[in-house]
Amino acid sequence: MQRKHIQVFGMVQGVGFRYYTEKIARKYKIVGTVQNVDNFVDIYAQGEEQHLSQFINAVTEGASPASHVEDFTIETLNIDESLEKFRTI
């Protein structure tokens, strides 16, 4: 089990990015949150290592068809046992 904080920059707001991120999270059984912050999308994601890696790859390649990811950062965090599902904030 791992938990990551991902910040995604580029054309990622107003293009369905959060909706698609939540859809991808369900596919890979990821729990956490996604939200728009200033000029980027902020994601906290937790799950099994392989699933989390697949989730991160899908999101950073552009979660929605209309998005264009220019850059992203990833930080490893401590596990949060209280997380139960993935949601958009």
A tleap script that builds the chain and sets N, CA, C and O, in Angstrom:
source leaprc.protein.ff14SB
mol = sequence {
  NMET GLN ARG LYS HIE ILE GLN VAL PHE GLY
  MET VAL GLN GLY VAL GLY PHE ARG TYR TYR
  THR GLU LYS ILE ALA ARG LYS TYR LYS ILE
  VAL GLY THR VAL GLN ASN VAL ASP ASN PHE
  VAL ASP ILE TYR ALA GLN GLY GLU GLU GLN
  HIE LEU SER GLN PHE ILE ASN ALA VAL THR
  GLU GLY ALA SER PRO ALA SER HIE VAL GLU
  ASP PHE THR ILE GLU THR LEU ASN ILE ASP
  GLU SER LEU GLU LYS PHE ARG THR CILE
}
set mol.1.N position { 0.847 -1.183 0.000 }
set mol.1.CA position { 0.000 0.000 0.000 }
set mol.1.C position { 0.888 1.240 0.000 }
set mol.1.O position { 1.864 1.325 0.746 }
set mol.2.N position { 0.527 2.204 -0.858 }
set mol.2.CA position { 1.258 3.468 -0.935 }
set mol.2.C position { 0.267 4.619 -1.033 }
set mol.2.O position { -0.886 4.435 -1.422 }
set mol.3.N position { 0.738 5.810 -0.673 }
set mol.3.CA position { -0.063 7.021 -0.809 }
set mol.3.C position { 0.795 8.098 -1.460 }
set mol.3.O position { 1.942 8.309 -1.066 }
set mol.4.N position { 0.235 8.780 -2.460 }
set mol.4.CA position { 0.966 9.801 -3.200 }
set mol.4.C position { 0.164 11.096 -3.269 }
set mol.4.O position { -1.067 11.095 -3.274 }
set mol.5.N position { 0.896 12.186 -3.323 }
set mol.5.CA position { 0.329 13.506 -3.591 }
set mol.5.C position { 0.824 13.892 -4.980 }
set mol.5.O position { 2.029 13.990 -5.212 }
set mol.6.N position { -0.104 14.109 -5.896 }
set mol.6.CA position { 0.233 14.394 -7.294 }
set mol.6.C position { -0.340 15.758 -7.666 }
set mol.6.O position { -1.522 16.022 -7.445 }
set mol.7.N position { 0.485 16.607 -8.220 }
set mol.7.CA position { 0.033 17.890 -8.745 }
set mol.7.C position { 0.219 17.846 -10.254 }
set mol.7.O position { 1.313 17.569 -10.746 }
set mol.8.N position { -0.863 18.123 -10.990 }
set mol.8.CA position { -0.841 18.020 -12.442 }
set mol.8.C position { -1.079 19.408 -13.041 }
set mol.8.O position { -2.061 20.076 -12.717 }
set mol.9.N position { -0.161 19.833 -13.922 }
set mol.9.CA position { -0.197 21.168 -14.516 }
set mol.9.C position { -0.453 21.075 -16.021 }
set mol.9.O position { -0.102 20.084 -16.660 }
set mol.10.N position { -1.056 22.101 -16.566 }
set mol.10.CA position { -1.339 22.168 -17.997 }
set mol.10.C position { -2.795 22.513 -18.220 }
set mol.10.O position { -3.407 23.187 -17.391 }
set mol.11.N position { -3.358 22.060 -19.329 }
set mol.11.CA position { -4.766 22.260 -19.629 }
set mol.11.C position { -5.539 21.151 -18.918 }
set mol.11.O position { -5.925 20.153 -19.527 }
set mol.12.N position { -5.758 21.348 -17.613 }
set mol.12.CA position { -6.370 20.305 -16.790 }
set mol.12.C position { -7.587 20.807 -16.005 }
set mol.12.O position { -8.129 20.081 -15.171 }
set mol.13.N position { -8.014 22.038 -16.266 }
set mol.13.CA position { -9.217 22.558 -15.621 }
set mol.13.C position { -10.232 22.945 -16.682 }
set mol.13.O position { -9.887 23.517 -17.717 }
set mol.14.N position { -11.482 22.625 -16.409 }
set mol.14.CA position { -12.544 22.938 -17.360 }
set mol.14.C position { -12.618 21.982 -18.537 }
set mol.14.O position { -13.262 22.283 -19.542 }
set mol.15.N position { -11.960 20.824 -18.422 }
set mol.15.CA position { -11.935 19.850 -19.525 }
set mol.15.C position { -12.333 18.443 -19.071 }
set mol.15.O position { -12.068 17.467 -19.772 }
set mol.16.N position { -12.971 18.336 -17.897 }
set mol.16.CA position { -13.402 17.034 -17.394 }
set mol.16.C position { -12.312 16.218 -16.728 }
set mol.16.O position { -12.490 15.024 -16.485 }
set mol.17.N position { -11.181 16.849 -16.428 }
set mol.17.CA position { -10.042 16.121 -15.866 }
set mol.17.C position { -10.389 15.456 -14.538 }
set mol.17.O position { -10.038 14.295 -14.328 }
set mol.18.N position { -11.068 16.161 -13.642 }
set mol.18.CA position { -11.395 15.573 -12.337 }
set mol.18.C position { -12.362 14.397 -12.490 }
set mol.18.O position { -12.205 13.373 -11.825 }
set mol.19.N position { -13.356 14.542 -13.361 }
set mol.19.CA position { -14.315 13.464 -13.605 }
set mol.19.C position { -13.596 12.203 -14.084 }
set mol.19.O position { -13.833 11.114 -13.563 }
set mol.20.N position { -12.722 12.353 -15.069 }
set mol.20.CA position { -11.989 11.202 -15.594 }
set mol.20.C position { -11.006 10.641 -14.572 }
set mol.20.O position { -10.784 9.431 -14.524 }
set mol.21.N position { -10.418 11.511 -13.756 }
set mol.21.CA position { -9.506 11.042 -12.707 }
set mol.21.C position { -10.252 10.159 -11.721 }
set mol.21.O position { -9.746 9.116 -11.309 }
set mol.22.N position { -11.454 10.576 -11.343 }
set mol.22.CA position { -12.269 9.773 -10.422 }
set mol.22.C position { -12.649 8.438 -11.066 }
set mol.22.O position { -12.645 7.406 -10.395 }
set mol.23.N position { -12.972 8.449 -12.339 }
set mol.23.CA position { -13.312 7.221 -13.069 }
set mol.23.C position { -12.111 6.259 -13.095 }
set mol.23.O position { -12.270 5.059 -12.872 }
set mol.24.N position { -10.921 6.792 -13.365 }
set mol.24.CA position { -9.701 5.982 -13.384 }
set mol.24.C position { -9.406 5.431 -11.989 }
set mol.24.O position { -8.977 4.286 -11.850 }
set mol.25.N position { -9.637 6.244 -10.961 }
set mol.25.CA position { -9.406 5.799 -9.575 }
set mol.25.C position { -10.288 4.598 -9.245 }
set mol.25.O position { -9.827 3.640 -8.625 }
set mol.26.N position { -11.538 4.646 -9.651 }
set mol.26.CA position { -12.431 3.502 -9.399 }
set mol.26.C position { -11.920 2.257 -10.119 }
set mol.26.O position { -11.957 1.156 -9.569 }
set mol.27.N position { -11.446 2.435 -11.342 }
set mol.27.CA position { -10.939 1.297 -12.128 }
set mol.27.C position { -9.791 0.589 -11.409 }
set mol.27.O position { -9.712 -0.639 -11.417 }
set mol.28.N position { -8.893 1.374 -10.781 }
set mol.28.CA position { -7.715 0.801 -10.138 }
set mol.28.C position { -7.844 0.670 -8.620 }
set mol.28.O position { -6.862 0.405 -7.926 }
set mol.29.N position { -9.074 0.859 -8.107 }
set mol.29.CA position { -9.346 0.702 -6.666 }
set mol.29.C position { -8.483 1.650 -5.828 }
set mol.29.O position { -7.900 1.251 -4.820 }
set mol.30.N position { -8.413 2.910 -6.264 }
set mol.30.CA position { -7.648 3.939 -5.575 }
set mol.30.C position { -8.601 4.750 -4.712 }
set mol.30.O position { -9.716 5.054 -5.137 }
set mol.31.N position { -8.176 5.105 -3.503 }
set mol.31.CA position { -8.947 5.983 -2.630 }
set mol.31.C position { -8.208 7.308 -2.497 }
set mol.31.O position { -6.986 7.359 -2.636 }
set mol.32.N position { -8.950 8.380 -2.227 }
set mol.32.CA position { -8.325 9.689 -2.066 }
set mol.32.C position { -9.213 10.791 -2.580 }
set mol.32.O position { -10.439 10.689 -2.534 }
set mol.33.N position { -8.583 11.866 -3.080 }
set mol.33.CA position { -9.325 13.037 -3.540 }
set mol.33.C position { -8.673 13.660 -4.772 }
set mol.33.O position { -7.495 13.444 -5.057 }
set mol.34.N position { -9.481 14.440 -5.492 }
set mol.34.CA position { -8.995 15.255 -6.599 }
set mol.34.C position { -9.717 16.588 -6.519 }
set mol.34.O position { -10.921 16.635 -6.266 }
set mol.35.N position { -8.971 17.683 -6.737 }
set mol.35.CA position { -9.586 19.009 -6.719 }
set mol.35.C position { -8.786 19.995 -7.559 }
set mol.35.O position { -7.582 19.832 -7.757 }
set mol.36.N position { -9.473 21.013 -8.045 }
set mol.36.CA position { -8.804 22.108 -8.739 }
set mol.36.C position { -8.208 23.050 -7.699 }
set mol.36.O position { -8.871 23.395 -6.721 }
set mol.37.N position { -6.963 23.467 -7.906 }
set mol.37.CA position { -6.296 24.423 -7.032 }
set mol.37.C position { -5.529 25.394 -7.920 }
set mol.37.O position { -4.661 24.982 -8.690 }
set mol.38.N position { -5.845 26.681 -7.816 }
set mol.38.CA position { -5.177 27.698 -8.623 }
set mol.38.C position { -5.118 27.260 -10.092 }
set mol.38.O position { -6.155 27.167 -10.748 }
set mol.39.N position { -3.934 26.994 -10.604 }
set mol.39.CA position { -3.769 26.642 -12.021 }
set mol.39.C position { -3.362 25.184 -12.220 }
set mol.39.O position { -2.750 24.850 -13.235 }
set mol.40.N position { -3.690 24.315 -11.269 }
set mol.40.CA position { -3.352 22.890 -11.399 }
set mol.40.C position { -4.412 22.038 -10.726 }
set mol.40.O position { -5.305 22.551 -10.052 }
set mol.41.N position { -4.303 20.734 -10.915 }
set mol.41.CA position { -5.185 19.781 -10.240 }
set mol.41.C position { -4.370 19.066 -9.171 }
set mol.41.O position { -3.258 18.600 -9.420 }
set mol.42.N position { -4.945 18.991 -7.980 }
set mol.42.CA position { -4.295 18.406 -6.808 }
set mol.42.C position { -4.941 17.050 -6.526 }
set mol.42.O position { -6.158 16.964 -6.362 }
set mol.43.N position { -4.129 15.995 -6.471 }
set mol.43.CA position { -4.639 14.635 -6.275 }
set mol.43.C position { -3.929 13.990 -5.093 }
set mol.43.O position { -2.702 14.029 -4.999 }
set mol.44.N position { -4.706 13.398 -4.193 }
set mol.44.CA position { -4.173 12.542 -3.140 }
set mol.44.C position { -4.700 11.153 -3.448 }
set mol.44.O position { -5.912 10.944 -3.498 }
set mol.45.N position { -3.799 10.200 -3.656 }
set mol.45.CA position { -4.198 8.869 -4.105 }
set mol.45.C position { -3.498 7.793 -3.280 }
set mol.45.O position { -2.302 7.880 -3.002 }
set mol.46.N position { -4.267 6.782 -2.895 }
set mol.46.CA position { -3.728 5.688 -2.092 }
set mol.46.C position { -4.260 4.363 -2.617 }
set mol.46.O position { -5.442 4.229 -2.933 }
set mol.47.N position { -3.357 3.384 -2.703 }
set mol.47.CA position { -3.761 2.066 -3.165 }
set mol.47.C position { -2.578 1.124 -3.226 }
set mol.47.O position { -1.465 1.465 -2.826 }
set mol.48.N position { -2.840 -0.070 -3.737 }
set mol.48.CA position { -1.771 -1.047 -3.906 }
set mol.48.C position { -0.752 -0.491 -4.890 }
set mol.48.O position { -1.114 0.212 -5.833 }
set mol.49.N position { 0.517 -0.805 -4.674 }
set mol.49.CA position { 1.607 -0.209 -5.444 }
set mol.49.C position { 1.399 -0.322 -6.955 }
set mol.49.O position { 1.539 0.673 -7.666 }
set mol.50.N position { 1.072 -1.501 -7.453 }
set mol.50.CA position { 0.905 -1.694 -8.898 }
set mol.50.C position { -0.275 -0.886 -9.419 }
set mol.50.O position { -0.169 -0.243 -10.463 }
set mol.51.N position { -1.398 -0.908 -8.704 }
set mol.51.CA position { -2.583 -0.151 -9.121 }
set mol.51.C position { -2.324 1.346 -9.067 }
set mol.51.O position { -2.759 2.087 -9.948 }
set mol.52.N position { -1.619 1.791 -8.036 }
set mol.52.CA position { -1.306 3.211 -7.910 }
set mol.52.C position { -0.410 3.670 -9.058 }
set mol.52.O position { -0.589 4.765 -9.590 }
set mol.53.N position { 0.537 2.847 -9.430 }
set mol.53.CA position { 1.418 3.162 -10.552 }
set mol.53.C position { 0.624 3.282 -11.857 }
set mol.53.O position { 0.862 4.198 -12.644 }
set mol.54.N position { -0.311 2.367 -12.085 }
set mol.54.CA position { -1.145 2.415 -13.287 }
set mol.54.C position { -2.039 3.654 -13.275 }
set mol.54.O position { -2.238 4.290 -14.310 }
set mol.55.N position { -2.575 3.994 -12.107 }
set mol.55.CA position { -3.401 5.183 -11.952 }
set mol.55.C position { -2.599 6.440 -12.284 }
set mol.55.O position { -3.058 7.292 -13.045 }
set mol.56.N position { -1.403 6.551 -11.714 }
set mol.56.CA position { -0.559 7.728 -11.944 }
set mol.56.C position { -0.216 7.852 -13.428 }
set mol.56.O position { -0.266 8.948 -13.984 }
set mol.57.N position { 0.129 6.745 -14.066 }
set mol.57.CA position { 0.438 6.774 -15.504 }
set mol.57.C position { -0.756 7.271 -16.317 }
set mol.57.O position { -0.596 8.101 -17.212 }
set mol.58.N position { -1.946 6.769 -16.008 }
set mol.58.CA position { -3.143 7.163 -16.748 }
set mol.58.C position { -3.451 8.642 -16.543 }
set mol.58.O position { -3.808 9.339 -17.493 }
set mol.59.N position { -3.316 9.122 -15.318 }
set mol.59.CA position { -3.639 10.517 -15.008 }
set mol.59.C position { -2.615 11.463 -15.633 }
set mol.59.O position { -2.989 12.491 -16.197 }
set mol.60.N position { -1.345 11.131 -15.539 }
set mol.60.CA position { -0.310 12.039 -16.034 }
set mol.60.C position { -0.188 12.024 -17.556 }
set mol.60.O position { 0.438 12.908 -18.141 }
set mol.61.N position { -0.784 11.025 -18.191 }
set mol.61.CA position { -0.835 11.010 -19.661 }
set mol.61.C position { -2.013 11.825 -20.175 }
set mol.61.O position { -2.158 12.033 -21.379 }
set mol.62.N position { -2.860 12.287 -19.243 }
set mol.62.CA position { -4.035 13.087 -19.612 }
set mol.62.C position { -5.292 12.310 -19.339 }
set mol.62.O position { -5.723 11.502 -20.162 }
set mol.63.N position { -5.887 12.548 -18.188 }
set mol.63.CA position { -7.049 11.774 -17.766 }
set mol.63.C position { -8.242 11.941 -18.697 }
set mol.63.O position { -8.960 10.978 -18.962 }
set mol.64.N position { -8.456 13.147 -19.190 }
set mol.64.CA position { -9.601 13.373 -20.073 }
set mol.64.C position { -9.114 13.618 -21.503 }
set mol.64.O position { -7.993 14.084 -21.709 }
set mol.65.N position { -9.955 13.305 -22.486 }
set mol.65.CA position { -9.558 13.489 -23.883 }
set mol.65.C position { -9.190 14.938 -24.227 }
set mol.65.O position { -8.339 15.167 -25.085 }
set mol.66.N position { -9.822 15.914 -23.568 }
set mol.66.CA position { -9.578 17.324 -23.882 }
set mol.66.C position { -8.420 17.929 -23.078 }
set mol.66.O position { -8.051 19.082 -23.303 }
set mol.67.N position { -7.854 17.173 -22.158 }
set mol.67.CA position { -6.778 17.714 -21.321 }
set mol.67.C position { -5.423 17.614 -22.019 }
set mol.67.O position { -5.236 16.851 -22.967 }
set mol.68.N position { -4.491 18.413 -21.514 }
set mol.68.CA position { -3.115 18.366 -21.997 }
set mol.68.C position { -2.195 18.600 -20.805 }
set mol.68.O position { -2.073 19.726 -20.322 }
set mol.69.N position { -1.548 17.540 -20.332 }
set mol.69.CA position { -0.653 17.629 -19.174 }
set mol.69.C position { 0.702 18.139 -19.639 }
set mol.69.O position { 1.328 17.555 -20.524 }
set mol.70.N position { 1.144 19.228 -19.037 }
set mol.70.CA position { 2.450 19.801 -19.358 }
set mol.70.C position { 3.520 19.378 -18.362 }
set mol.70.O position { 4.689 19.233 -18.720 }
set mol.71.N position { 3.116 19.179 -17.108 }
set mol.71.CA position { 4.075 18.812 -16.065 }
set mol.71.C position { 3.315 18.227 -14.883 }
set mol.71.O position { 2.105 18.415 -14.759 }
set mol.72.N position { 4.032 17.517 -14.015 }
set mol.72.CA position { 3.423 16.997 -12.794 }
set mol.72.C position { 4.508 16.748 -11.760 }
set mol.72.O position { 5.678 16.560 -12.095 }
set mol.73.N position { 4.096 16.749 -10.489 }
set mol.73.CA position { 4.989 16.403 -9.397 }
set mol.73.C position { 4.345 15.278 -8.603 }
set mol.73.O position { 3.121 15.166 -8.541 }
set mol.74.N position { 5.188 14.446 -7.996 }
set mol.74.CA position { 4.702 13.329 -7.181 }
set mol.74.C position { 5.494 13.308 -5.880 }
set mol.74.O position { 6.724 13.356 -5.883 }
set mol.75.N position { 4.771 13.236 -4.775 }
set mol.75.CA position { 5.377 13.174 -3.444 }
set mol.75.C position { 4.797 11.965 -2.717 }
set mol.75.O position { 3.590 11.733 -2.775 }
set mol.76.N position { 5.633 11.200 -2.041 }
set mol.76.CA position { 5.175 10.059 -1.262 }
set mol.76.C position { 4.757 10.523 0.126 }
set mol.76.O position { 5.457 11.301 0.773 }
set mol.77.N position { 3.598 10.030 0.576 }
set mol.77.CA position { 3.055 10.398 1.881 }
set mol.77.C position { 2.851 9.152 2.738 }
set mol.77.O position { 2.932 8.025 2.250 }
set mol.78.N position { 2.588 9.374 4.011 }
set mol.78.CA position { 2.229 8.282 4.906 }
set mol.78.C position { 0.823 7.786 4.568 }
set mol.78.O position { -0.015 8.557 4.100 }
set mol.79.N position { 0.576 6.524 4.802 }
set mol.79.CA position { -0.732 5.916 4.567 }
set mol.79.C position { -1.770 6.561 5.470 }
set mol.79.O position { -1.495 6.849 6.635 }
set mol.80.N position { -2.965 6.789 4.932 }
set mol.80.CA position { -4.093 7.324 5.696 }
set mol.80.C position { -5.149 6.225 5.770 }
set mol.80.O position { -5.886 6.003 4.810 }
set mol.81.N position { -5.219 5.549 6.894 }
set mol.81.CA position { -6.140 4.416 7.060 }
set mol.81.C position { -7.607 4.835 7.039 }
set mol.81.O position { -8.482 3.985 6.875 }
set mol.82.N position { -7.893 6.119 7.201 }
set mol.82.CA position { -9.284 6.574 7.258 }
set mol.82.C position { -9.922 6.715 5.872 }
set mol.82.O position { -11.139 6.873 5.779 }
set mol.83.N position { -9.135 6.661 4.800 }
set mol.83.CA position { -9.681 6.817 3.457 }
set mol.83.C position { -10.489 5.590 3.054 }
set mol.83.O position { -10.043 4.454 3.222 }
set mol.84.N position { -11.694 5.838 2.515 }
set mol.84.CA position { -12.566 4.734 2.128 }
set mol.84.C position { -12.939 4.728 0.659 }
set mol.84.O position { -13.266 3.677 0.106 }
set mol.85.N position { -12.895 5.912 0.007 }
set mol.85.CA position { -13.285 5.986 -1.400 }
set mol.85.C position { -12.543 7.140 -2.053 }
set mol.85.O position { -11.817 7.880 -1.388 }
set mol.86.N position { -12.731 7.288 -3.362 }
set mol.86.CA position { -12.137 8.399 -4.101 }
set mol.86.C position { -13.242 9.393 -4.400 }
set mol.86.O position { -14.328 9.012 -4.835 }
set mol.87.N position { -12.959 10.686 -4.164 }
set mol.87.CA position { -14.005 11.682 -4.387 }
set mol.87.C position { -13.416 12.982 -4.937 }
set mol.87.O position { -12.245 13.301 -4.731 }
set mol.88.N position { -14.267 13.710 -5.637 }
set mol.88.CA position { -13.918 15.030 -6.139 }
set mol.88.C position { -14.319 16.060 -5.096 }
set mol.88.O position { -15.421 16.024 -4.550 }
set mol.89.N position { -13.405 16.972 -4.834 }
set mol.89.CA position { -13.682 18.039 -3.857 }
set mol.89.C position { -14.035 19.305 -4.613 }
set mol.89.O position { -14.307 20.336 -3.998 }
savepdb mol mol.pdb
quit
